[in-house]
Amino acid sequence: MPGRIAVGEQTASVWRTATLVSVRRETPRASTFRLAVPDWAGHLPGQHLMLRLTAEDGHVAQRHYSIASPPDDSGHIELTLDHVEGGEVSGWFHTVARPGDRIEVRGPLSGFFAWPGDRPALLVGAGSGVVPLMSMVRHHRARDLSVPLRLLVSARGPEDLIYAREFGPETTPVFTRRAPGGVPVGRLTAAHVAPFLAAPPPGGWEAYVCGSNSFAEHASRLLVEAGQPVDRIRIERFG
């Protein structure tokens, strides 16, 4: 099918030593870290990887992070990380890491939340929950896919909207605390979701929801109440 990508599943269990290539600021608290990964077999939009840091004293820290970049054959992937207060790994990335540093990675992981580009996708995310969804948006654009894709993304304010410079007509932002003039302020509501479910594309939507536990529950409930089948809602939570 158009947009489908073959991924070598047997490589996901292998730890690889990636090299940090560059850092790009997205918001005051979020940055994108581009990694060169040797023998990277590719990934599907929506998948994540496990990252491992080992300190000089032998202490090991592991975290799961969604992949932000679209699948390609460049051997590079991108991770967008919030600087979490007191966060052991995110703190290292934001305050210590420099291009040339080495990081161990394993993946790609999880096929449940993956979107290969073969069905209409309704994406709903909040905060850094937009990261795996952006991989899907970028894949949709890179492959010039004709299958419908829409993104609802919630952020506290315009300055907190990760990837704001990249969003196009497929994206509807929702601001919960601060918004540009004339834009309503408030959390995601039925009014944001209803238009997409009132006139779904042929075959209906596959919904992908990513965010905190509370946001995932709230957004999923809105989708179901608007008519989205429960078995066609895929959820990824963090925190």
N, C-alpha and C positions, 0 to 999 in steps of 0.2 A: 504494500500500500504506500501511497505517497507519504514521505516524511519518516518512514520507519527506519530505525537504525539498528544495526547488529552490534551487540555488545558481548564481549567474551566473559561470560559469567565466571569461568574458572579463575580468572585473574583477580577477582574481587577480594579473595582471601590473602593476597600477597601484599606485604608491606613494602612500599617503595619510598626512596628518599627523594623528596621533591625539593626544588630550589626556589626561594622567593625571588621573583623577577622585578616586581614593581608594586607600588602602593598608590591607590587613588582614593582621595577623600570624596565621600558621597554626601554626608551630613556632618554636623558638628560632632556626632557620636558614632558614626558608622563609616567604615572604609572598606574598599575592595582590595584584596590581596591576590595578585596573579602569581600562580605557581607553574613552573615547568616540571612535568612529571614524566620520567623515563618510562617508555613502553606502556604508556597510557592507552588502554584498549577502547576508550570512548565511554559515553554514558548516555542515558536518556534524560530529557528534561524532567526535573522533579526529583531525581535521585540525589543522594548525599554520600559523603564519605566519612570515614573515621580518621581523626588526626591525632598524632601522638608526639608529645614533647618529652624529652628526657633531660633532666637537669644534671649538672656536674656531679652532684652528690648521689645520683642514681634515681632520684624521685621521678616518677612517671605520671603524666597527666594525659588523659584521653578525652576527646569530645567528638560528637557528631555534628557536622556542619553541612548544610545544603550547598549544592553547586549552583552558582549564579550564571555561569557562562553557558552558551548553547553548545551542543555537540559539534565538534569539528575535528580535523586531523592534524592540528598544530602541535599537539602534545602539551597544551597548556589548559589549565582550568582556573576559574576565579571563585573566590569565597568572599562574601560580604559579611563582616562581623560588626555587631554592636559592641561598643566598649562597656561591658557590664561592670558595675561598681563591685569591686572585690573579686572580679572574675580572674581566675588563675591563668587561663589560656588566652582569653580575649585581652586581658591586661598585658600579657607578654606581646601579643601581636601589635597592640596599639602604642606601647611605650618602649619596647625593646627591639622588636624585629626590624631588620634592615635588609634591603636587596642583597642576595648572596647567602642569606641564612638557609640552613637545611631543616626540613620538617618531614617527619614520616607520615605517609598517608596510606590508607587502605580503602579500596572501593572500585567501582561504584556500588552502593548498597541500596536495597529496597526497590522492588519493582512495583509495589502497590501504588505509590504516589506518582509514578512516572506517566508522562503523556507523550506517546510517540508521534503525535501529530495526525492521527487517523480518525479523529472524531471531534465534534464541536466541544469546545472547552469553556466553561464559565469559571473564572478564577476569582477567589475571594481571599484577601489577605490583610493582615494588620501588622504594622511595624516591620520588624525584620522577617516576618512571615511572608513578605513579598519576594524574598530571595529565590526560592525554587520556582515560584510563579514567573519571575523575570526570565529564568532560563527557558521557560515555555514560550514567553512572548518573543524573546530573541530568536528562538528556533523557528517560530512561525514566520518571522520577518526574513530570516536568513534563507529559508527554503521557499519563500514566497508562496506559502500554503493558502489555498482557497477556503479551507475548512474554517468556519466561524470561530473566533476566539474573542472573549471579552474579559476585562479585568476590573474588579472593584477593589480598591485599596484604601485602607484606613490609616491615618496618621494623626498625631496630635496637632500638627500645624504644617504649613508649607515647608518650613526649614527642616522638618523631620521626615519629609517624604523621600525615601531612598529611591534613587534612579529618576528623580523628577525630570531631569533634562532629557531623558529618553522616552518618556511616555508620549503616546500619540492618541488618535481618536478611539483606539480600542479600550482606553483606560478612563475610569470614572473615579476621581479621588474623593474621599470623605474625610473631613477634618473635625476632630472631636473637641478641640479646645480653642484653636486660633485658625482663622480662614481669611483669604483675600476678601476685599470688599464685595458685598453682594452675594457671597457664598454662605449658605447656612452652616451653622456649627452644631455638631451633635454626633452621636454614635450611629453606626449603620442601622438602618431601619427597613421595614417592609417596603417603603416607598422606593428605596434604592434597588431592591431585588425584584420587585414585581414586574417591571417592564420586560425583563429578560425572560421570565417564566410565562408571561402573558402571550408572547409570540415566539416560542422556541424554534430553533432551526429544525429542518427535517431530521428525524431520529432523536431529537431532544439533546439536552446538554449532559456532558459529564462534568460534574462540579468538583473543584479542587479547593479545599479550605485549609489555610495555614495561618497559625498564630498561637497566642496563649491559650490555655485551657478554657478560660472564660470566653474569649473571643470565638474560639472554635465552636463551643456549645451555642453561643448566641447566633452566630452566622448560620450554622447548620439548622437551627430551629426556624430561622427566617426562610431559608430555602425550602424546607419541608412544608411550612405553612403556605408558601407561594405555589406549591405543586410539584417541587422537585422530588423524584423518587428517592427514598432513603438509600436504596442499594446502588444509586448512582451519585453518591456523595463520598468523596475520598478526603480524609482528614489527616493532617500532620500537625502535631502540637509541639510546643516547646515550653520550657520553664517547669 
